[in-house]
Amino acid sequence: MTVGIILQAHMDSTRLPGKAMMPFGKVTLLEWIVSRVRNLPWDLVVATSDRTIDEKIADQSAELETLCFRGSDEDVLDRYYQCAKTHQFGHIIRLTGDNPFPDLEILKDMVQLHLTMNADYTHSLGYLPVGIGSEIIQFGALEKSWKLGEKAHHREHVNEYIIENKRNFKICKLAVNQSKTAPELSFTIDTIEDYKKMNKCRERIKSTCMNTEELIQVCSSSV
């Protein structure tokens, strides 16, 4: 079954509007993330809303020759489900447009664990710096969440129904090396302060492919 990456992004962020298109070095934040993950061995789709405000994201995806799916703005779960269904993804890696440094090695290890264990949901969250971890959902589990998740937070967050109903899903967690363990650090961008810190961190980084150990070493004094 096909593994695919769905990278969610939109312009209408409450705390930092337009951050996907904000400069991150010589490129936008969205282009930085796409450049970091586009050479992984899975199809990448940028999933944004069908609102006019998000046409900039669709346009940049086209410029980057990256697939783009447009769906519901508020019902993010439906956007993921419809995107995965359209592209016939059997397993969906979830990434977000406010995390510029997803760990590429962990992504590969997580997918391998997920497929080997025939899991419904596998993640690498908890011990890594905030914004570094990721998750993968089997399409059947996503579809079940889409059908049964009726509460507002179920629709806003792709994994909430699964987390609240753990007994109904096979969940795996990837073990994290001590060298990558730094939960006190945050490499995510939610506010203008986060943006300034991450840009300061980026200035000390040699390439978009720097690994988590190097990021912790280089950026810990900046964040």
Secondary structure, 3 states (H helix, E strand, C coil): CCEEEEEECCCCCCCCCCHHHCEECCEEHHHHHHHHHCCCCCEEEEEEECCHHHHHHHHHHHHCCCEEEEECCCCHHHHHHHHHHHCCCCEEEEEECCCCCCCHHHHHHHHHHHHHCCCCEEECCCCCCECCCCEEEEHHHHHHHHHHCCCHHHHHCCCHHHHHCHHHCCEEECCCCHHHCCCCCECCCCCHHHHHHHHHHHCCCCCCCCCHHHHHHHHCCCC
